[in-house]
Each structure stands twice: as structure tokens, then as C-alpha cells.
Amino acid sequence: MKADFPLEIKININSEMPLHIGTGLGKGGVIDKSIIKDYAGNVYIPGSSLKGKIRHYYTMLYRSFINNTLHNGQAYCTFDNIENCCAICQVFGSKYHQGRFTFSDAMLKEEELSGFFKPVRITDKDFQFILVLVRRHNKISRKRKVAEEKHLFTAEASMFGLQYKSVIDGILTVEPNLSPFPKEALLFIASLKMLNKIGGGKSRGLGKIQVDIESINDQPRNINELIALLDEEQS
């Protein structure tokens, strides 16, 4: 008999390099590629961007540790009830079901800015301009591997060293075991630690991040201890 396992993970994200999560739009001919900001003009990392990257890593781990013939060649599970689907489809959804997990937008932490600035309320309009860089780039010809003439463009990027926070929560329906965490949950937690780049411009040195897990189900957890649990599951 399967059982529900609720999971709430609070994470902190440190941007080790500038981030470019684009809007797909420019700014009146001055900026060719702008970045996403909230209604107050503050930079953030959309939950949808986190979800897409985490799904990639979670699928890799799931295939390696649980089922390497996932979906029998199909893209998704086709069960009528999502509780009977694999953990990937339960967490992220499929063509047939909405995912059971929510990924909140990673918003700036007000109290901590990695030592680059004195604490300032991020609602200050003057401070918002400090958080955004404008970088100039040349378009590179993939075929010739050289910069193309007359293809200079400008792109925004959020300042590196900023701290963001996000919450990921939902319910997994899995086979119960004696471990405090089912294998499906442990692999999901491990996939968060694999997340080290996000956004565009990664070949230009943008997008490097570090993810730290603040708490799991409101309890501080040592990631090494959780990995040890995964090793025990495999033995």
C-alpha cells in the first residue's frame, strides 16, 4: 500500500557569477536583452526556471537509481491517477496530470548580500540599479567560430554575490519503507545540489550558482547524512 510523503524544502541560492534570465525583449533600443524583474523592479529567479533545471537532474538520478526503463519508451506515465505515476510525473507533471509540487520564485534575501554591499532595503529605487549590470557582447558565428562584424549587442545581468531564497513543496505517493526519507525524496534533494548553473549566457561566464538547503520539513538537515541514507538504500 502506497503512502503520502509530504516534502517542503527551503533553499538558499548564491549567485557566484552574474545571472541572465531573459524576458525575450529589449528596452527601447538601449538594451537588446533585458532580464526578468518583479513588479517593484527587483531581480529574481523564476520558479519555472528552477523547475526545468531540477527536472533534468532528477530524471538523470531517477533513471540511474530507480528505473532505467522509465515509461517504457513513452514520454510520460499514462495512469489515470497521478498517485500511480512515477515520482518524476508526480513532482513535475505530465501531458495528462498537473504536477503536485510548487516551485516558488527565488526572491532576493533582504538581510544578506554576500558582503558586497551594506544592508539596504531592496525596495529602495536607487539600490535596484546597483543590482543590474549591462554587458556588451559580440555575436559568435558557430560555423566559423569567430566574432561576427557589426553584431555587437547589450544584455542585462543581475549582480553576482546576491542571495536568493525559494521554497519547494508538495506530496509524493510512494511505497513506504523504514528509512525516514523514501528514495524518491532523497534523489529529489540530491538533484537540488546538482543545480549549479541557470539562465542564459553560460558560455560567456554567466549563470553559475550554488544551492544550499536551509531546511527540510522545517528541520535543518545535513546533506551528507542524507546521501548516506541513499547509500544505505542501495546496499
ZABA-919392 format. One record per residue (C-alpha): residue in three letters; x, y negated, z. Coordinates in steps of 0.05 Angstrom, whole numbers. Each point is the difference from the previous one (the first is absolute). Example, Ala and Ser with C-alpha at 12.3 -4.5 7.8 and 13.67 -1.06 7.14 Angstrom:
BEGIN
{type ALA c1 246 c2 90 c3 156}
{type SER c1 27 c2 -69 c3 -13}
END
This chain:
BEGIN
{type MET c1 0 c2 0 c3 0}
{type LYS c1 29 c2 -67 c3 -21}
{type ALA c1 3 c2 -58 c3 49}
{type ASP c1 4 c2 -76 c3 -7}
{type PHE c1 65 c2 -33 c3 18}
{type PRO c1 -4 c2 -76 c3 6}
{type LEU c1 64 c2 -37 c3 -17}
{type GLU c1 17 c2 -74 c3 11}
{type ILE c1 70 c2 -23 c3 -16}
{type LYS c1 25 c2 -70 c3 13}
{type ILE c1 62 c2 -18 c3 -42}
{type ASN c1 49 c2 -57 c3 -4}
{type ILE c1 32 c2 -17 c3 -67}
{type ASN c1 65 c2 -38 c3 -4}
{type SER c1 16 c2 -29 c3 -68}
{type GLU c1 75 c2 10 c3 -9}
{type MET c1 -2 c2 -34 c3 -69}
{type PRO c1 -49 c2 -50 c3 -30}
{type LEU c1 -66 c2 31 c3 -22}
{type HIS c1 -38 c2 -13 c3 -65}
{type ILE c1 -71 c2 26 c3 2}
{type GLY c1 -29 c2 -36 c3 -59}
{type THR c1 -68 c2 -28 c3 -16}
{type GLY c1 10 c2 10 c3 -75}
{type LEU c1 -8 c2 -75 c3 -8}
{type GLY c1 44 c2 -61 c3 -4}
{type LYS c1 -6 c2 -70 c3 29}
{type GLY c1 -14 c2 -53 c3 -52}
{type GLY c1 62 c2 12 c3 -40}
{type VAL c1 47 c2 -12 c3 59}
{type ILE c1 1 c2 71 c3 28}
{type ASP c1 -7 c2 57 c3 -50}
{type LYS c1 -12 c2 54 c3 51}
{type SER c1 -33 c2 -17 c3 66}
{type ILE c1 -7 c2 44 c3 62}
{type ILE c1 -62 c2 19 c3 40}
{type LYS c1 -17 c2 -45 c3 59}
{type ASP c1 -60 c2 -2 c3 47}
{type TYR c1 -53 c2 -54 c3 3}
{type ALA c1 46 c2 -44 c3 44}
{type GLY c1 59 c2 7 c3 -48}
{type ASN c1 40 c2 50 c3 42}
{type VAL c1 35 c2 59 c3 -33}
{type TYR c1 -22 c2 71 c3 16}
{type ILE c1 5 c2 72 c3 -26}
{type PRO c1 -67 c2 26 c3 -26}
{type GLY c1 -24 c2 65 c3 30}
{type SER c1 -12 c2 26 c3 -70}
{type SER c1 75 c2 -7 c3 -15}
{type LEU c1 17 c2 39 c3 63}
{type LYS c1 -52 c2 53 c3 -16}
{type GLY c1 27 c2 13 c3 -70}
{type LYS c1 72 c2 8 c3 22}
{type ILE c1 -18 c2 43 c3 60}
{type ARG c1 -43 c2 46 c3 -43}
{type HIS c1 60 c2 13 c3 -45}
{type TYR c1 45 c2 22 c3 58}
{type TYR c1 -55 c2 38 c3 37}
{type THR c1 -16 c2 40 c3 -63}
{type MET c1 74 c2 19 c3 -7}
{type LEU c1 4 c2 24 c3 73}
{type TYR c1 -67 c2 36 c3 -3}
{type ARG c1 21 c2 39 c3 -62}
{type SER c1 66 c2 18 c3 33}
{type PHE c1 -25 c2 20 c3 69}
{type ILE c1 -73 c2 23 c3 -8}
{type ASN c1 -23 c2 15 c3 -71}
{type ASN c1 43 c2 -3 c3 -62}
{type THR c1 -58 c2 22 c3 -45}
{type LEU c1 -45 c2 -56 c3 22}
{type HIS c1 -68 c2 -7 c3 -35}
{type ASN c1 16 c2 59 c3 -46}
{type GLY c1 23 c2 -47 c3 -56}
{type GLN c1 -56 c2 -50 c3 11}
{type ALA c1 11 c2 -72 c3 20}
{type TYR c1 -46 c2 3 c3 61}
{type CYS c1 -39 c2 48 c3 44}
{type THR c1 -70 c2 14 c3 -27}
{type PHE c1 -35 c2 21 c3 65}
{type ASP c1 -69 c2 -30 c3 15}
{type ASN c1 21 c2 -19 c3 71}
{type ILE c1 62 c2 -41 c3 11}
{type GLU c1 13 c2 39 c3 65}
{type ASN c1 17 c2 60 c3 -43}
{type CYS c1 49 c2 -39 c3 -44}
{type CYS c1 75 c2 -1 c3 9}
{type ALA c1 30 c2 -52 c3 47}
{type ILE c1 23 c2 -42 c3 -59}
{type CYS c1 -71 c2 -8 c3 -27}
{type GLN c1 -26 c2 -11 c3 71}
{type VAL c1 49 c2 -56 c3 14}
{type PHE c1 3 c2 -36 c3 -67}
{type GLY c1 -65 c2 21 c3 -35}
{type SER c1 -11 c2 30 c3 -68}
{type LYS c1 -44 c2 -6 c3 -61}
{type TYR c1 -56 c2 33 c3 40}
{type HIS c1 9 c2 -28 c3 70}
{type GLN c1 19 c2 -64 c3 35}
{type GLY c1 62 c2 6 c3 44}
{type ARG c1 -10 c2 7 c3 75}
{type PHE c1 59 c2 -45 c3 19}
{type THR c1 4 c2 -76 c3 -1}
{type PHE c1 66 c2 -37 c3 -13}
{type SER c1 -3 c2 -70 c3 28}
{type ASP c1 38 c2 -57 c3 -34}
{type ALA c1 69 c2 -9 c3 32}
{type MET c1 -3 c2 -71 c3 28}
{type LEU c1 57 c2 -42 c3 26}
{type LYS c1 17 c2 7 c3 73}
{type GLU c1 -3 c2 -68 c3 33}
{type GLU c1 45 c2 16 c3 59}
{type GLU c1 59 c2 27 c3 -39}
{type LEU c1 38 c2 -23 c3 -62}
{type SER c1 65 c2 41 c3 5}
{type GLY c1 40 c2 -58 c3 28}
{type PHE c1 -1 c2 -41 c3 -64}
{type PHE c1 -46 c2 -54 c3 27}
{type LYS c1 -21 c2 -25 c3 68}
{type PRO c1 -71 c2 23 c3 17}
{type VAL c1 -50 c2 -42 c3 -38}
{type ARG c1 -74 c2 11 c3 -9}
{type ILE c1 -8 c2 29 c3 -70}
{type THR c1 -62 c2 -43 c3 -10}
{type ASP c1 45 c2 -62 c3 -5}
{type LYS c1 -4 c2 -22 c3 -73}
{type ASP c1 73 c2 -23 c3 -1}
{type PHE c1 22 c2 67 c3 25}
{type GLN c1 -35 c2 37 c3 -56}
{type PHE c1 48 c2 -30 c3 -51}
{type ILE c1 60 c2 28 c3 38}
{type LEU c1 -27 c2 71 c3 -8}
{type VAL c1 0 c2 -1 c3 -76}
{type LEU c1 60 c2 0 c3 -46}
{type VAL c1 0 c2 -17 c3 -74}
{type ARG c1 50 c2 41 c3 -40}
{type ARG c1 21 c2 -6 c3 -73}
{type HIS c1 8 c2 63 c3 -42}
{type ASN c1 19 c2 19 c3 -70}
{type LYS c1 -41 c2 51 c3 -38}
{type ILE c1 43 c2 61 c3 -14}
{type SER c1 -6 c2 39 c3 -65}
{type ARG c1 -8 c2 73 c3 20}
{type LYS c1 22 c2 22 c3 -69}
{type ARG c1 64 c2 -43 c3 -5}
{type LYS c1 11 c2 -5 c3 76}
{type VAL c1 17 c2 -75 c3 -5}
{type ALA c1 -36 c2 -64 c3 19}
{type GLU c1 -47 c2 -26 c3 -53}
{type GLU c1 11 c2 -71 c3 -24}
{type LYS c1 -53 c2 -53 c3 18}
{type HIS c1 -35 c2 47 c3 48}
{type LEU c1 14 c2 -33 c3 66}
{type PHE c1 -57 c2 5 c3 50}
{type THR c1 -14 c2 -20 c3 72}
{type ALA c1 -30 c2 45 c3 53}
{type GLU c1 -21 c2 -10 c3 73}
{type ALA c1 24 c2 47 c3 54}
{type SER c1 -13 c2 0 c3 75}
{type MET c1 60 c2 -14 c3 45}
{type PHE c1 39 c2 60 c3 25}
{type GLY c1 5 c2 14 c3 74}
{type LEU c1 -74 c2 -9 c3 12}
{type GLN c1 -40 c2 48 c3 44}
{type TYR c1 -68 c2 26 c3 -19}
{type LYS c1 -50 c2 44 c3 37}
{type SER c1 -53 c2 48 c3 -25}
{type VAL c1 -47 c2 53 c3 27}
{type ILE c1 -17 c2 65 c3 -36}
{type ASP c1 -57 c2 41 c3 29}
{type GLY c1 -48 c2 55 c3 -19}
{type ILE c1 -20 c2 72 c3 13}
{type LEU c1 30 c2 65 c3 -25}
{type THR c1 -41 c2 65 c3 1}
{type VAL c1 51 c2 56 c3 7}
{type GLU c1 10 c2 69 c3 29}
{type PRO c1 14 c2 -7 c3 75}
{type ASN c1 66 c2 23 c3 29}
{type LEU c1 38 c2 -3 c3 66}
{type SER c1 43 c2 -59 c3 -21}
{type PRO c1 -21 c2 -70 c3 24}
{type PHE c1 2 c2 -21 c3 -73}
{type PRO c1 -22 c2 42 c3 -60}
{type LYS c1 51 c2 9 c3 -55}
{type GLU c1 -42 c2 -44 c3 -47}
{type ALA c1 5 c2 -58 c3 49}
{type LEU c1 74 c2 10 c3 12}
{type LEU c1 14 c2 -2 c3 -75}
{type PHE c1 -41 c2 -64 c3 -6}
{type ILE c1 41 c2 -32 c3 54}
{type ALA c1 64 c2 23 c3 -34}
{type SER c1 -24 c2 -31 c3 -66}
{type LEU c1 -4 c2 -68 c3 34}
{type LYS c1 74 c2 4 c3 18}
{type MET c1 17 c2 17 c3 -72}
{type LEU c1 -30 c2 -67 c3 -23}
{type ASN c1 61 c2 -44 c3 -13}
{type LYS c1 -18 c2 -42 c3 -60}
{type ILE c1 -63 c2 -36 c3 -22}
{type GLY c1 -23 c2 -49 c3 -52}
{type GLY c1 32 c2 -21 c3 -66}
{type GLY c1 71 c2 -20 c3 -19}
{type LYS c1 33 c2 59 c3 35}
{type SER c1 53 c2 4 c3 -55}
{type ARG c1 16 c2 -73 c3 15}
{type GLY c1 13 c2 14 c3 73}
{type LEU c1 -70 c2 -16 c3 26}
{type GLY c1 -47 c2 41 c3 42}
{type LYS c1 43 c2 36 c3 52}
{type ILE c1 -37 c2 11 c3 66}
{type GLN c1 6 c2 40 c3 64}
{type VAL c1 -62 c2 30 c3 33}
{type ASP c1 -1 c2 11 c3 75}
{type ILE c1 -56 c2 37 c3 35}
{type GLU c1 -25 c2 -40 c3 60}
{type SER c1 -51 c2 49 c3 26}
{type ILE c1 -42 c2 61 c3 -19}
{type ASN c1 -69 c2 3 c3 31}
{type ASP c1 21 c2 -57 c3 46}
{type GLN c1 60 c2 39 c3 27}
{type PRO c1 73 c2 -16 c3 -15}
{type ARG c1 32 c2 57 c3 -38}
{type ASN c1 71 c2 19 c3 -15}
{type ILE c1 5 c2 18 c3 -74}
{type ASN c1 56 c2 50 c3 12}
{type GLU c1 -44 c2 38 c3 49}
{type LEU c1 -55 c2 3 c3 -52}
{type ILE c1 48 c2 26 c3 -52}
{type ALA c1 21 c2 54 c3 50}
{type LEU c1 -73 c2 21 c3 5}
{type LEU c1 -2 c2 7 c3 -75}
{type ASP c1 62 c2 44 c3 3}
{type GLU c1 -35 c2 43 c3 52}
{type GLU c1 -60 c2 7 c3 -45}
{type GLN c1 44 c2 25 c3 -56}
{type SER c1 38 c2 51 c3 42}
END
